[in-house]
Amino acid sequence: MLEMAEKYPEYQFQKHKGYGTKLHYEMIEKYGVSPIHRKTFLKKILGV
């Protein structure tokens, strides 16, 4: 996730490692989903 943190700094992956933390949800809400977000994860939080 540290590599992804460099590629997508706005998501702050270095802080939450991609786990579904409050910060992770806030960043998705603020910036939308990134190309690396798993679709199964998105279904749970966005109802997609």
CNS distance restraints for C-alpha pairs under 8 A (distance, minus, plus):
assign (resid   1 and name CA) (resid   5 and name CA) 6.03 0.50 0.50
assign (resid   1 and name CA) (resid  13 and name CA) 6.03 0.50 0.50
assign (resid   1 and name CA) (resid  14 and name CA) 6.48 0.50 0.50
assign (resid   1 and name CA) (resid  17 and name CA) 5.64 0.50 0.50
assign (resid   1 and name CA) (resid  18 and name CA) 7.03 0.50 0.50
assign (resid   2 and name CA) (resid   6 and name CA) 6.51 0.50 0.50
assign (resid   2 and name CA) (resid  13 and name CA) 6.76 0.50 0.50
assign (resid   2 and name CA) (resid  14 and name CA) 5.46 0.50 0.50
assign (resid   2 and name CA) (resid  17 and name CA) 7.71 0.50 0.50
assign (resid   3 and name CA) (resid   7 and name CA) 6.42 0.50 0.50
assign (resid   4 and name CA) (resid   8 and name CA) 5.75 0.50 0.50
assign (resid   4 and name CA) (resid   9 and name CA) 7.66 0.50 0.50
assign (resid   4 and name CA) (resid  13 and name CA) 6.85 0.50 0.50
assign (resid   5 and name CA) (resid   9 and name CA) 4.91 0.50 0.50
assign (resid   5 and name CA) (resid  10 and name CA) 7.92 0.50 0.50
assign (resid   5 and name CA) (resid  11 and name CA) 7.03 0.50 0.50
assign (resid   5 and name CA) (resid  12 and name CA) 5.92 0.50 0.50
assign (resid   5 and name CA) (resid  13 and name CA) 4.87 0.50 0.50
assign (resid   5 and name CA) (resid  14 and name CA) 5.61 0.50 0.50
assign (resid   8 and name CA) (resid  12 and name CA) 7.60 0.50 0.50
assign (resid   8 and name CA) (resid  13 and name CA) 7.94 0.50 0.50
assign (resid   8 and name CA) (resid  34 and name CA) 7.97 0.50 0.50
assign (resid   9 and name CA) (resid  13 and name CA) 7.32 0.50 0.50
assign (resid  10 and name CA) (resid  27 and name CA) 7.25 0.50 0.50
assign (resid  10 and name CA) (resid  31 and name CA) 7.53 0.50 0.50
assign (resid  11 and name CA) (resid  24 and name CA) 7.01 0.50 0.50
assign (resid  11 and name CA) (resid  27 and name CA) 5.37 0.50 0.50
assign (resid  11 and name CA) (resid  28 and name CA) 7.25 0.50 0.50
assign (resid  11 and name CA) (resid  31 and name CA) 7.72 0.50 0.50
assign (resid  12 and name CA) (resid  16 and name CA) 7.12 0.50 0.50
assign (resid  12 and name CA) (resid  24 and name CA) 7.79 0.50 0.50
assign (resid  12 and name CA) (resid  27 and name CA) 7.78 0.50 0.50
assign (resid  13 and name CA) (resid  17 and name CA) 4.92 0.50 0.50
assign (resid  13 and name CA) (resid  18 and name CA) 5.71 0.50 0.50
assign (resid  13 and name CA) (resid  24 and name CA) 7.77 0.50 0.50
assign (resid  16 and name CA) (resid  20 and name CA) 7.85 0.50 0.50
assign (resid  16 and name CA) (resid  21 and name CA) 6.67 0.50 0.50
assign (resid  16 and name CA) (resid  23 and name CA) 7.30 0.50 0.50
assign (resid  16 and name CA) (resid  24 and name CA) 6.72 0.50 0.50
assign (resid  18 and name CA) (resid  24 and name CA) 6.87 0.50 0.50
assign (resid  19 and name CA) (resid  24 and name CA) 7.01 0.50 0.50
assign (resid  20 and name CA) (resid  24 and name CA) 5.75 0.50 0.50
assign (resid  20 and name CA) (resid  25 and name CA) 6.63 0.50 0.50
assign (resid  21 and name CA) (resid  25 and name CA) 6.38 0.50 0.50
assign (resid  22 and name CA) (resid  26 and name CA) 6.15 0.50 0.50
assign (resid  23 and name CA) (resid  27 and name CA) 6.18 0.50 0.50
assign (resid  24 and name CA) (resid  28 and name CA) 6.36 0.50 0.50
assign (resid  25 and name CA) (resid  29 and name CA) 6.11 0.50 0.50
assign (resid  26 and name CA) (resid  30 and name CA) 6.07 0.50 0.50
assign (resid  27 and name CA) (resid  31 and name CA) 5.82 0.50 0.50
assign (resid  27 and name CA) (resid  32 and name CA) 7.44 0.50 0.50
assign (resid  28 and name CA) (resid  32 and name CA) 4.69 0.50 0.50
assign (resid  28 and name CA) (resid  33 and name CA) 5.53 0.50 0.50
assign (resid  33 and name CA) (resid  37 and name CA) 6.36 0.50 0.50
assign (resid  37 and name CA) (resid  41 and name CA) 7.27 0.50 0.50
assign (resid  37 and name CA) (resid  42 and name CA) 7.24 0.50 0.50
assign (resid  38 and name CA) (resid  42 and name CA) 6.39 0.50 0.50
assign (resid  39 and name CA) (resid  43 and name CA) 6.27 0.50 0.50
assign (resid  40 and name CA) (resid  44 and name CA) 6.80 0.50 0.50
assign (resid  41 and name CA) (resid  45 and name CA) 6.69 0.50 0.50
assign (resid  42 and name CA) (resid  46 and name CA) 5.44 0.50 0.50
assign (resid  42 and name CA) (resid  47 and name CA) 6.93 0.50 0.50
assign (resid  42 and name CA) (resid  48 and name CA) 6.31 0.50 0.50
assign (resid  43 and name CA) (resid  47 and name CA) 4.57 0.50 0.50
assign (resid  43 and name CA) (resid  48 and name CA) 4.54 0.50 0.50
assign (resid  44 and name CA) (resid  48 and name CA) 7.71 0.50 0.50
